[in-house]
Amino acid sequence: HRSSATRTQKRLLFDSSHFAMSRPVLAKIKLMISAGAAKPAPPVGPALGQHGLNIMEFCKAFNAKTADFNSDAPIPVVITAYKDKSFEWEMRTPPVTYFVRKAAGVAGGGQRPGHEVKGTISLKHVYEIAKIKKTRRRADAAERAVPERHSHGEIGGDQGRDVTG
């Protein structure tokens, strides 16, 4: 009777999705890449190459997925590399600083943070940025967050902008 109990236990072990065999993870790689600009040069090439991953496969997939985004949008990417040399990747929303600069209409931050004002943004812009960042971990959130090249969305548009410096 003992052998039938072990067979049942084994069947439950293999049928359960909780104990399903997963691929062993080799590394988690975090990169910041401009939309549509992934190429085998640094930082993408060395980061993926040292784990033996197919660099061009990632570059083509990333560039295709971000082709309609603003080209200046920095897209955080998390790549999960597996020991069998396969990988999965996930896009996140751009950093808050990107959205704040777009809303204020400035190219970069001040030389002396806390001492000079480069620009101001409205409370409406802050609310919009918070709504975008609230869904930051979803891959489709990055697609919704970064406006397309020719769109004039809420962030980066002329509404409510009060640039003082």
N, C-alpha and C positions, 0 to 999 in steps of 0.2 A: 504494500500500500504506500510505502514511502516513495517509490519511484513515480507513482502517478501524481503525488503532491509536487514533486520537483518539476515534472513536466508542466504542470499548471503554472507553477511559479515562473518557469522559464518563458512560457507563452505570454504571461502577463508582462514580464520584463521586456520582451521584444515588441509586444503590441502597444504598450503604453507610449504615448507621445512624449511624456515627461522624461523617459529614459532612452529616447531615440538617439541613435548614434549621430554625433555631429562631427563636422570636419574640425580637426585641430587648428586653432588659430596660431599663425606664425607671428603676426604683428598687426598693430593698429597704427596707421599712418595718417597724420593730420597735416593738411596742406591748405594754403590760401592761394587761389588761382584766379586771375582775372577771367571774367566770362568770355568764352570763345577763344581763349589764348593758351590752352594747354599744349605744350610741345615737349619733346624729349630732352630739352635743355633743362638746367637747374631751375626750379627746385624739383620738378616732377621726375625727370629722368633718374637722377641719383637716388631719390627716395624710393622709387619703385624698383629700380635696377638692383639695388643691394639685397632685395628679397626675391629676385629672380622673376618678377612679374612682367607681363607683356605691356610695355610702356605705350606702344602705338595703339593698342586696343583701348586702353583707358583714354588716351588723348582724343581719339576719334569719337568715342562715346560721350565724353565730357563736352567737347566742342559742338557736337550735334545737339545735345540737350540744352546748351546755353547760347545757341546761335542767335536767338531773338532777344537776348538780354542786352542791357547797356554794356558796352565793351569796357567801361571803367569800373564796373561792379566787381569787387573782390568776393569770390564765393569760397567759403570754408568747405572743405571736403574731408570726409573721414573714409579712409580706405581700409578694409579688413582683408589682410593677406592670409591665405591659408597655406598649410604645409605642402599641399599638392600643387602649388603655384597658381591656383585660381584666386580670384579676389571679388569682392563686392564693394561698391562705393555708394556713399550717401552725401547729398548736398545739404547744406544748411543755409540759413539766411545770412546775408552780409552783416558785418559788425555794425553796431549802433552808430559809430563815428561816420561811417559811409552815409547813412541816412541823415544825420545831423548836418554834415557838410552840404549835402544836396539840398536840404530844406533851407539852409542859410544862404546858399548860393556862393559859397567860398570854396576855393581850391584846396586849402590845407588849413591846419591849425595855426595858432599863434606861436611866435618864437619863445615867448615867456608865458606859459600857461598860468592862469590865475592873476596875471598882472595887466594883460591887455585884452580888449574885447574885439574879436574878429567879426562877429555878426550875432544876430539874435534870431530866434525862431518863435513861432506862435505856439500857444498851448494846443491848438488843433494839430499842429505838426507832431508835437510830443505824443499826443494821443494816438495818432496814426502809426507812429514808429513803435509804440508800445503794443498796438494790435498786431503789427507784423511780427515783432519779436516774440510775442506770446506763443506762436505756433512754430518756434524756431527749429525744432528737431525733425519736422516732417519734410520729406524730400520735395513734395509739391508746394510747400510753403515758400521755398526759394524761388520757384517759378512765379508765384503770385507776388512776392515781395519786390522783385527787381523789375522795374518797368521795361517794356520793350523799347528798342532804340528810338522809335518815332512817336511814342506816346507822350503825352503831357499830363502825367498823373499828379496826384496831390503833392507828393514829395518831389521837390525839385522844380515845381511849377512856380508861377509868380504870385499865387494867392498867399497873402499873409506874410510875405517876406519883408523883414525890416533889417537890412544889412547896415551896420554902423561902422564897420572898419575894414 
